[in-house]
Amino acid sequence: MTHSVRAVDEVVGLVSSLIRFDTSNTGELETTKGEADCARWVMAQLEEVGYSCEYVESGAPGRANVFARLAGADRDRGALLVHGHLDVVPAEAADWSVHPFSGAVEGGYVWGRGAIDMKNMVGMMIAVARQFKRAGIVPSRDIVFAFVADEEAGGKYGCRWLVEHRPDLFEGVTEAIGEVGGYSLTVPRRDGGERRLYLIETAEKGMMWMRLTARARAGHGSMVHQDNAVTVLAEAVAKLGRHRFPIVLSPAVEEFLTAVAEETGYTFDPDSPDIDGAIAKLGSISRIIGATLRDTANPTMLKAGYKANVIPATAEAVFDCRVLPGRQAAFEREVDEIIGPDVTREWITELPSYETSFDGDLVDAMNAALLAVDPEARTVPYMLSAGTDAKHFARLGIRCFGFIPLRLPPELDFTALFHGVDERVPVEALEFGAQVLEHFLTHC
């Protein structure tokens, strides 16, 4: 390997190689695989150019994480954490145009599970880290590169375990970047033409999985039963599943809509009965933006009974609830009113919301890095409707942002690629991202 090899030269090959590791996370220890092999490969790529890495299995055999620290010029400054997860959601090969773990490079794209979520960023991280070591680049502050397990199942065997059992790995870290942000959204300008907005994630909704339970007297299915747990639960599920929570504009959402309105001339009035229609003009990103206007509660699982002629004593449902920052208490009161006194609720997963402000030196460095490669860029904050490992890092007082820089074709339905069939990332977007990340980490 020569010193002339830059991050942009090898990022595509690195991402393709990462995808070929089947790191499918089923949520069960006995069927989740591949993280350890992938982590050891990542470690080898870094050690090859001189990094000293730490390999950590978090809470269970094979749930592997790799850490490497690059010393900066100013050791008194807080370190920057750059993190990416190695696991992916499962994929059914029969549904895909190419094999989901082929890492095929075809038609200007790198194809495969994880191409977007999030082996694209992992590949960029490795490429830039290797370039810095080869070229002897010393960043202005310490940079901690973290490659972690189990994000797709909430981080129990990844960041949650690391934060609780190995906080020393994050010593001195004050800020972090990871998924999901930094990608471009092309919008029409009010005076004609187009403008690329780069969305920086500054907030996430809380990820709250809730179990509802109804209880009644068991009995024979042939008799009349005025009190049936299945009926009580079904009525509560239907009411809550159809409920529309009130619109509440958090600062990140309000700033995003203001920026889009300035560029496009669109009007986003939260009091309008057609606010959802206005959001829909944004195209595929409206799936995320629309979900950040309000809390959501979607039923995902039902369980009741064991025999067709037996009225069960209990019936259960699970809801995937996503709650805006500062809204949990109000959300719980609203849910209790909807489900009524005959149904109980409990949180089975409770990862709180997160938000920070869109300002400071790190934001300035993101903006400068994007402008250096795309002079037409405009950075704007936004809120993610899903969750990331940032929720765990925030518990250590780390200020977190979503920043995976990608310049995307306007016609690409980017949001549909997350966990979707034929997941793929443009080759040009990866090369763009490597250049932006190199600039950012040099000047952050």
MILO-677461 format. One record per residue (C-alpha): x, y, z; residue in three letters. Coordinates in steps of 0.05 Angstrom, whole numbers, padded with zeros to 5 digits, always signed. Layout:
REC | X | Y | Z | Ala
...
% end
This chain:
REC | +00000 | +00000 | +00000 | Met
REC | +00029 | +00067 | -00021 | Thr
REC | +00020 | +00134 | +00011 | His
REC | -00013 | +00158 | -00053 | Ser
REC | -00076 | +00116 | -00039 | Val
REC | -00130 | +00163 | -00013 | Arg
REC | -00195 | +00148 | +00022 | Ala
REC | -00235 | +00162 | -00041 | Val
REC | -00194 | +00110 | -00078 | Asp
REC | -00212 | +00051 | -00034 | Glu
REC | -00279 | +00067 | -00002 | Val
REC | -00320 | +00030 | -00054 | Val
REC | -00279 | -00033 | -00046 | Gly
REC | -00283 | -00029 | +00029 | Leu
REC | -00359 | -00022 | +00030 | Val
REC | -00366 | -00080 | -00019 | Ser
REC | -00322 | -00123 | +00026 | Ser
REC | -00362 | -00104 | +00088 | Leu
REC | -00428 | -00123 | +00055 | Ile
REC | -00401 | -00193 | +00040 | Arg
REC | -00399 | -00207 | +00114 | Phe
REC | -00469 | -00232 | +00132 | Asp
REC | -00479 | -00196 | +00198 | Thr
REC | -00554 | -00207 | +00201 | Ser
REC | -00583 | -00189 | +00269 | Asn
REC | -00646 | -00230 | +00283 | Thr
REC | -00652 | -00203 | +00354 | Gly
REC | -00636 | -00273 | +00381 | Glu
REC | -00567 | -00293 | +00405 | Leu
REC | -00569 | -00363 | +00375 | Glu
REC | -00586 | -00339 | +00305 | Thr
REC | -00547 | -00274 | +00300 | Thr
REC | -00481 | -00284 | +00265 | Lys
REC | -00422 | -00253 | +00230 | Gly
REC | -00407 | -00194 | +00275 | Glu
REC | -00343 | -00224 | +00303 | Ala
REC | -00314 | -00242 | +00234 | Asp
REC | -00331 | -00173 | +00208 | Cys
REC | -00301 | -00138 | +00269 | Ala
REC | -00236 | -00177 | +00263 | Arg
REC | -00232 | -00158 | +00189 | Trp
REC | -00243 | -00084 | +00207 | Val
REC | -00188 | -00090 | +00259 | Met
REC | -00141 | -00120 | +00209 | Ala
REC | -00152 | -00062 | +00160 | Gln
REC | -00134 | -00013 | +00215 | Leu
REC | -00076 | -00051 | +00244 | Glu
REC | -00046 | -00058 | +00175 | Glu
REC | -00032 | +00016 | +00174 | Val
REC | -00008 | +00022 | +00246 | Gly
REC | -00069 | +00029 | +00291 | Tyr
REC | -00071 | -00004 | +00359 | Ser
REC | -00142 | -00032 | +00365 | Cys
REC | -00183 | -00060 | +00422 | Glu
REC | -00231 | -00117 | +00407 | Tyr
REC | -00288 | -00123 | +00457 | Val
REC | -00343 | -00175 | +00460 | Glu
REC | -00403 | -00142 | +00494 | Ser
REC | -00444 | -00186 | +00539 | Gly
REC | -00444 | -00249 | +00497 | Ala
REC | -00396 | -00289 | +00454 | Pro
REC | -00389 | -00262 | +00383 | Gly
REC | -00423 | -00195 | +00396 | Arg
REC | -00360 | -00158 | +00374 | Ala
REC | -00338 | -00086 | +00376 | Asn
REC | -00273 | -00053 | +00354 | Val
REC | -00243 | +00013 | +00379 | Phe
REC | -00184 | +00053 | +00353 | Ala
REC | -00161 | +00121 | +00377 | Arg
REC | -00122 | +00171 | +00334 | Leu
REC | -00086 | +00222 | +00376 | Ala
REC | -00098 | +00295 | +00359 | Gly
REC | -00055 | +00357 | +00365 | Ala
REC | -00093 | +00386 | +00424 | Asp
REC | -00100 | +00331 | +00477 | Arg
REC | -00137 | +00379 | +00523 | Asp
REC | -00195 | +00385 | +00475 | Arg
REC | -00253 | +00336 | +00481 | Gly
REC | -00247 | +00277 | +00434 | Ala
REC | -00295 | +00263 | +00376 | Leu
REC | -00329 | +00195 | +00372 | Leu
REC | -00342 | +00170 | +00301 | Val
REC | -00386 | +00108 | +00306 | His
REC | -00417 | +00057 | +00260 | Gly
REC | -00452 | -00009 | +00272 | His
REC | -00432 | -00074 | +00238 | Leu
REC | -00498 | -00111 | +00243 | Asp
REC | -00554 | -00108 | +00192 | Val
REC | -00626 | -00131 | +00189 | Val
REC | -00638 | -00198 | +00155 | Pro
REC | -00653 | -00203 | +00081 | Ala
REC | -00689 | -00255 | +00038 | Glu
REC | -00645 | -00268 | -00023 | Ala
REC | -00704 | -00291 | -00065 | Ala
REC | -00734 | -00220 | -00062 | Asp
REC | -00671 | -00185 | -00088 | Trp
REC | -00645 | -00168 | -00157 | Ser
REC | -00575 | -00187 | -00133 | Val
REC | -00555 | -00229 | -00074 | His
REC | -00561 | -00185 | -00012 | Pro
REC | -00492 | -00205 | +00013 | Phe
REC | -00455 | -00202 | -00053 | Ser
REC | -00430 | -00130 | -00047 | Gly
REC | -00439 | -00126 | -00122 | Ala
REC | -00415 | -00062 | -00156 | Val
REC | -00462 | -00054 | -00215 | Glu
REC | -00496 | +00003 | -00252 | Gly
REC | -00461 | +00057 | -00211 | Gly
REC | -00483 | +00027 | -00144 | Tyr
REC | -00456 | -00017 | -00090 | Val
REC | -00512 | -00067 | -00075 | Trp
REC | -00528 | -00107 | -00013 | Gly
REC | -00556 | -00108 | +00057 | Arg
REC | -00522 | -00053 | +00097 | Gly
REC | -00504 | -00010 | +00037 | Ala
REC | -00544 | +00046 | +00069 | Ile
REC | -00554 | +00021 | +00140 | Asp
REC | -00496 | +00030 | +00154 | Met
REC | -00436 | -00003 | +00122 | Lys
REC | -00430 | +00057 | +00077 | Asn
REC | -00406 | +00098 | +00136 | Met
REC | -00365 | +00041 | +00164 | Val
REC | -00328 | +00038 | +00098 | Gly
REC | -00317 | +00113 | +00098 | Met
REC | -00291 | +00110 | +00169 | Met
REC | -00240 | +00056 | +00152 | Ile
REC | -00218 | +00091 | +00088 | Ala
REC | -00207 | +00158 | +00122 | Val
REC | -00174 | +00127 | +00183 | Ala
REC | -00126 | +00089 | +00139 | Arg
REC | -00110 | +00151 | +00098 | Gln
REC | -00095 | +00192 | +00160 | Phe
REC | -00046 | +00139 | +00186 | Lys
REC | -00011 | +00129 | +00120 | Arg
REC | -00003 | +00203 | +00107 | Ala
REC | +00015 | +00220 | +00180 | Gly
REC | -00044 | +00268 | +00186 | Ile
REC | -00054 | +00292 | +00258 | Val
REC | -00125 | +00318 | +00270 | Pro
REC | -00137 | +00377 | +00315 | Ser
REC | -00167 | +00333 | +00369 | Arg
REC | -00169 | +00259 | +00388 | Asp
REC | -00214 | +00217 | +00344 | Ile
REC | -00244 | +00152 | +00370 | Val
REC | -00267 | +00105 | +00316 | Phe
REC | -00319 | +00055 | +00342 | Ala
REC | -00347 | -00004 | +00303 | Phe
REC | -00402 | -00034 | +00344 | Val
REC | -00451 | -00092 | +00349 | Ala
REC | -00527 | -00100 | +00357 | Asp
REC | -00553 | -00031 | +00338 | Glu
REC | -00610 | -00063 | +00298 | Glu
REC | -00638 | -00095 | +00361 | Ala
REC | -00631 | -00035 | +00407 | Gly
REC | -00558 | -00042 | +00429 | Gly
REC | -00567 | -00091 | +00487 | Lys
REC | -00504 | -00128 | +00464 | Tyr
REC | -00472 | -00066 | +00434 | Gly
REC | -00472 | +00006 | +00456 | Cys
REC | -00518 | -00003 | +00515 | Arg
REC | -00470 | -00056 | +00544 | Trp
REC | -00409 | -00015 | +00526 | Leu
REC | -00435 | +00048 | +00559 | Val
REC | -00454 | +00010 | +00622 | Glu
REC | -00393 | -00035 | +00628 | His
REC | -00336 | -00002 | +00589 | Arg
REC | -00345 | +00074 | +00596 | Pro
REC | -00269 | +00079 | +00596 | Asp
REC | -00271 | +00068 | +00520 | Leu
REC | -00304 | +00136 | +00514 | Phe
REC | -00257 | +00173 | +00561 | Glu
REC | -00252 | +00247 | +00542 | Gly
REC | -00305 | +00242 | +00487 | Val
REC | -00351 | +00303 | +00485 | Thr
REC | -00383 | +00298 | +00415 | Glu
REC | -00401 | +00244 | +00366 | Ala
REC | -00424 | +00232 | +00295 | Ile
REC | -00460 | +00172 | +00267 | Gly
REC | -00524 | +00156 | +00230 | Glu
REC | -00574 | +00181 | +00202 | Val
REC | -00557 | +00249 | +00171 | Gly
REC | -00512 | +00286 | +00124 | Gly
REC | -00548 | +00262 | +00062 | Tyr
REC | -00575 | +00308 | +00009 | Ser
REC | -00647 | +00326 | -00006 | Leu
REC | -00658 | +00362 | -00072 | Thr
REC | -00715 | +00412 | -00070 | Val
REC | -00742 | +00459 | -00123 | Pro
REC | -00724 | +00532 | -00114 | Arg
REC | -00779 | +00583 | -00115 | Arg
REC | -00742 | +00622 | -00170 | Asp
REC | -00730 | +00560 | -00213 | Gly
REC | -00675 | +00508 | -00211 | Gly
REC | -00658 | +00463 | -00152 | Glu
REC | -00623 | +00467 | -00085 | Arg
REC | -00587 | +00412 | -00047 | Arg
REC | -00602 | +00412 | +00027 | Leu
REC | -00559 | +00367 | +00070 | Tyr
REC | -00598 | +00342 | +00130 | Leu
REC | -00559 | +00339 | +00196 | Ile
REC | -00594 | +00298 | +00249 | Glu
REC | -00598 | +00337 | +00315 | Thr
REC | -00656 | +00300 | +00347 | Ala
REC | -00688 | +00231 | +00352 | Glu
REC | -00756 | +00209 | +00376 | Lys
REC | -00758 | +00163 | +00435 | Gly
REC | -00763 | +00089 | +00419 | Met
REC | -00815 | +00060 | +00467 | Met
REC | -00843 | -00010 | +00458 | Trp
REC | -00906 | -00019 | +00499 | Met
REC | -00945 | -00082 | +00519 | Arg
REC | -01020 | -00076 | +00530 | Leu
REC | -01054 | -00131 | +00570 | Thr
REC | -01128 | -00146 | +00582 | Ala
REC | -01150 | -00197 | +00634 | Arg
REC | -01217 | -00231 | +00644 | Ala
REC | -01247 | -00297 | +00668 | Arg
REC | -01230 | -00356 | +00624 | Ala
REC | -01288 | -00399 | +00599 | Gly
REC | -01318 | -00445 | +00547 | His
REC | -01323 | -00416 | +00477 | Gly
REC | -01394 | -00442 | +00467 | Ser
REC | -01424 | -00398 | +00522 | Met
REC | -01443 | -00325 | +00527 | Val
REC | -01387 | -00282 | +00555 | His
REC | -01398 | -00209 | +00570 | Gln
REC | -01326 | -00201 | +00594 | Asp
REC | -01277 | -00226 | +00541 | Asn
REC | -01203 | -00207 | +00545 | Ala
REC | -01195 | -00212 | +00470 | Val
REC | -01253 | -00166 | +00456 | Thr
REC | -01230 | -00115 | +00508 | Val
REC | -01159 | -00115 | +00480 | Leu
REC | -01182 | -00112 | +00408 | Ala
REC | -01224 | -00050 | +00421 | Glu
REC | -01165 | -00016 | +00455 | Ala
REC | -01117 | -00035 | +00400 | Val
REC | -01163 | -00008 | +00346 | Ala
REC | -01175 | +00058 | +00383 | Lys
REC | -01101 | +00070 | +00397 | Leu
REC | -01078 | +00046 | +00329 | Gly
REC | -01124 | +00096 | +00294 | Arg
REC | -01110 | +00153 | +00341 | His
REC | -01076 | +00216 | +00314 | Arg
REC | -01034 | +00250 | +00367 | Phe
REC | -01029 | +00326 | +00366 | Pro
REC | -00978 | +00362 | +00323 | Ile
REC | -00920 | +00389 | +00364 | Val
REC | -00863 | +00423 | +00326 | Leu
REC | -00796 | +00410 | +00360 | Ser
REC | -00740 | +00459 | +00346 | Pro
REC | -00705 | +00413 | +00296 | Ala
REC | -00770 | +00403 | +00257 | Val
REC | -00788 | +00476 | +00258 | Glu
REC | -00718 | +00496 | +00233 | Glu
REC | -00721 | +00444 | +00178 | Phe
REC | -00789 | +00467 | +00153 | Leu
REC | -00768 | +00540 | +00156 | Thr
REC | -00707 | +00525 | +00113 | Ala
REC | -00747 | +00486 | +00062 | Val
REC | -00799 | +00542 | +00059 | Ala
REC | -00745 | +00593 | +00046 | Glu
REC | -00718 | +00553 | -00013 | Glu
REC | -00783 | +00528 | -00043 | Thr
REC | -00837 | +00577 | -00024 | Gly
REC | -00878 | +00520 | +00005 | Tyr
REC | -00921 | +00536 | +00065 | Thr
REC | -00921 | +00490 | +00126 | Phe
REC | -00975 | +00514 | +00173 | Asp
REC | -00982 | +00468 | +00233 | Pro
REC | -01054 | +00492 | +00243 | Asp
REC | -01073 | +00475 | +00172 | Ser
REC | -01117 | +00413 | +00163 | Pro
REC | -01073 | +00395 | +00103 | Asp
REC | -01005 | +00399 | +00137 | Ile
REC | -00993 | +00326 | +00116 | Asp
REC | -01007 | +00345 | +00044 | Gly
REC | -00956 | +00400 | +00047 | Ala
REC | -00904 | +00353 | +00076 | Ile
REC | -00919 | +00303 | +00020 | Ala
REC | -00891 | +00353 | -00031 | Lys
REC | -00822 | +00336 | -00004 | Leu
REC | -00825 | +00267 | -00036 | Gly
REC | -00798 | +00205 | -00002 | Ser
REC | -00767 | +00243 | +00056 | Ile
REC | -00838 | +00260 | +00077 | Ser
REC | -00842 | +00190 | +00109 | Arg
REC | -00792 | +00213 | +00161 | Ile
REC | -00812 | +00286 | +00166 | Ile
REC | -00885 | +00270 | +00172 | Gly
REC | -00871 | +00222 | +00229 | Ala
REC | -00834 | +00276 | +00268 | Thr
REC | -00894 | +00323 | +00271 | Leu
REC | -00928 | +00282 | +00325 | Arg
REC | -00921 | +00221 | +00370 | Asp
REC | -00940 | +00154 | +00339 | Thr
REC | -00965 | +00088 | +00366 | Ala
REC | -00969 | +00030 | +00318 | Asn
REC | -00993 | -00040 | +00337 | Pro
REC | -00944 | -00093 | +00314 | Thr
REC | -00958 | -00158 | +00353 | Met
REC | -01019 | -00194 | +00381 | Leu
REC | -01022 | -00254 | +00427 | Lys
REC | -01083 | -00290 | +00458 | Ala
REC | -01110 | -00359 | +00469 | Gly
REC | -01086 | -00430 | +00460 | Tyr
REC | -01148 | -00467 | +00435 | Lys
REC | -01206 | -00449 | +00390 | Ala
REC | -01261 | -00466 | +00441 | Asn
REC | -01229 | -00434 | +00502 | Val
REC | -01240 | -00361 | +00521 | Ile
REC | -01170 | -00340 | +00545 | Pro
REC | -01158 | -00306 | +00611 | Ala
REC | -01108 | -00256 | +00580 | Thr
REC | -01096 | -00222 | +00514 | Ala
REC | -01034 | -00181 | +00497 | Glu
REC | -01013 | -00131 | +00443 | Ala
REC | -00947 | -00097 | +00430 | Val
REC | -00942 | -00026 | +00403 | Phe
REC | -00882 | +00009 | +00372 | Asp
REC | -00887 | +00079 | +00402 | Cys
REC | -00843 | +00137 | +00379 | Arg
REC | -00847 | +00197 | +00424 | Val
REC | -00824 | +00268 | +00412 | Leu
REC | -00773 | +00301 | +00459 | Pro
REC | -00807 | +00326 | +00522 | Gly
REC | -00873 | +00290 | +00507 | Arg
REC | -00869 | +00225 | +00545 | Gln
REC | -00912 | +00244 | +00604 | Ala
REC | -00966 | +00275 | +00560 | Ala
REC | -00962 | +00215 | +00514 | Phe
REC | -00973 | +00167 | +00571 | Glu
REC | -01034 | +00206 | +00596 | Arg
REC | -01064 | +00206 | +00527 | Glu
REC | -01053 | +00131 | +00519 | Val
REC | -01085 | +00116 | +00586 | Asp
REC | -01147 | +00156 | +00567 | Glu
REC | -01153 | +00119 | +00501 | Ile
REC | -01144 | +00047 | +00526 | Ile
REC | -01188 | +00056 | +00588 | Gly
REC | -01184 | +00025 | +00657 | Pro
REC | -01193 | -00048 | +00635 | Asp
REC | -01127 | -00051 | +00598 | Val
REC | -01059 | -00044 | +00631 | Thr
REC | -00995 | -00021 | +00597 | Arg
REC | -00921 | -00029 | +00610 | Glu
REC | -00858 | -00008 | +00575 | Trp
REC | -00817 | -00068 | +00550 | Ile
REC | -00765 | -00023 | +00516 | Thr
REC | -00755 | +00049 | +00537 | Glu
REC | -00702 | +00088 | +00500 | Leu
REC | -00715 | +00162 | +00511 | Pro
REC | -00715 | +00216 | +00458 | Ser
REC | -00653 | +00258 | +00445 | Tyr
REC | -00641 | +00328 | +00418 | Glu
REC | -00586 | +00380 | +00413 | Thr
REC | -00582 | +00448 | +00382 | Ser
REC | -00558 | +00463 | +00311 | Phe
REC | -00498 | +00506 | +00328 | Asp
REC | -00426 | +00504 | +00351 | Gly
REC | -00358 | +00490 | +00322 | Asp
REC | -00375 | +00419 | +00302 | Leu
REC | -00435 | +00442 | +00261 | Val
REC | -00391 | +00495 | +00229 | Asp
REC | -00340 | +00441 | +00210 | Ala
REC | -00395 | +00398 | +00178 | Met
REC | -00419 | +00458 | +00138 | Asn
REC | -00349 | +00476 | +00116 | Ala
REC | -00333 | +00404 | +00095 | Ala
REC | -00396 | +00399 | +00053 | Leu
REC | -00384 | +00466 | +00020 | Leu
REC | -00313 | +00447 | +00004 | Ala
REC | -00338 | +00389 | -00039 | Val
REC | -00407 | +00416 | -00059 | Asp
REC | -00407 | +00493 | -00063 | Pro
REC | -00483 | +00492 | -00072 | Glu
REC | -00495 | +00457 | -00006 | Ala
REC | -00539 | +00483 | +00050 | Arg
REC | -00540 | +00447 | +00117 | Thr
REC | -00604 | +00443 | +00156 | Val
REC | -00623 | +00406 | +00220 | Pro
REC | -00677 | +00353 | +00224 | Tyr
REC | -00705 | +00301 | +00270 | Met
REC | -00701 | +00226 | +00257 | Leu
REC | -00766 | +00188 | +00269 | Ser
REC | -00727 | +00124 | +00286 | Ala
REC | -00671 | +00113 | +00335 | Gly
REC | -00595 | +00102 | +00334 | Thr
REC | -00538 | +00086 | +00381 | Asp
REC | -00536 | +00161 | +00397 | Ala
REC | -00588 | +00147 | +00451 | Lys
REC | -00537 | +00106 | +00490 | His
REC | -00478 | +00153 | +00480 | Phe
REC | -00520 | +00212 | +00503 | Ala
REC | -00523 | +00178 | +00572 | Arg
REC | -00449 | +00194 | +00579 | Leu
REC | -00462 | +00268 | +00565 | Gly
REC | -00437 | +00262 | +00494 | Ile
REC | -00468 | +00311 | +00444 | Arg
REC | -00490 | +00270 | +00384 | Cys
REC | -00504 | +00285 | +00311 | Phe
REC | -00524 | +00244 | +00251 | Gly
REC | -00473 | +00257 | +00196 | Phe
REC | -00460 | +00208 | +00140 | Ile
REC | -00446 | +00255 | +00081 | Pro
REC | -00477 | +00229 | +00016 | Leu
REC | -00494 | +00269 | -00046 | Arg
REC | -00554 | +00230 | -00074 | Leu
REC | -00587 | +00231 | -00142 | Pro
REC | -00653 | +00270 | -00136 | Pro
REC | -00693 | +00212 | -00164 | Glu
REC | -00667 | +00161 | -00113 | Leu
REC | -00719 | +00139 | -00062 | Asp
REC | -00669 | +00140 | -00006 | Phe
REC | -00715 | +00127 | +00053 | Thr
REC | -00743 | +00064 | +00020 | Ala
REC | -00674 | +00033 | +00020 | Leu
REC | -00669 | +00029 | +00096 | Phe
REC | -00684 | -00044 | +00112 | His
REC | -00713 | -00050 | +00042 | Gly
REC | -00705 | -00097 | -00017 | Val
REC | -00648 | -00080 | -00065 | Asp
REC | -00613 | -00035 | -00015 | Glu
REC | -00557 | +00001 | -00051 | Arg
REC | -00513 | +00063 | -00048 | Val
REC | -00487 | +00104 | -00107 | Pro
REC | -00413 | +00096 | -00120 | Val
REC | -00408 | +00171 | -00130 | Glu
REC | -00442 | +00183 | -00063 | Ala
REC | -00391 | +00140 | -00028 | Leu
REC | -00333 | +00177 | -00061 | Glu
REC | -00365 | +00244 | -00044 | Phe
REC | -00375 | +00221 | +00028 | Gly
REC | -00302 | +00200 | +00035 | Ala
REC | -00279 | +00268 | +00012 | Gln
REC | -00326 | +00305 | +00059 | Val
REC | -00309 | +00261 | +00118 | Leu
REC | -00235 | +00270 | +00105 | Glu
REC | -00243 | +00346 | +00105 | His
REC | -00288 | +00345 | +00166 | Phe
REC | -00242 | +00301 | +00209 | Leu
REC | -00182 | +00343 | +00190 | Thr
REC | -00215 | +00408 | +00213 | His
REC | -00264 | +00387 | +00267 | Cys
% end
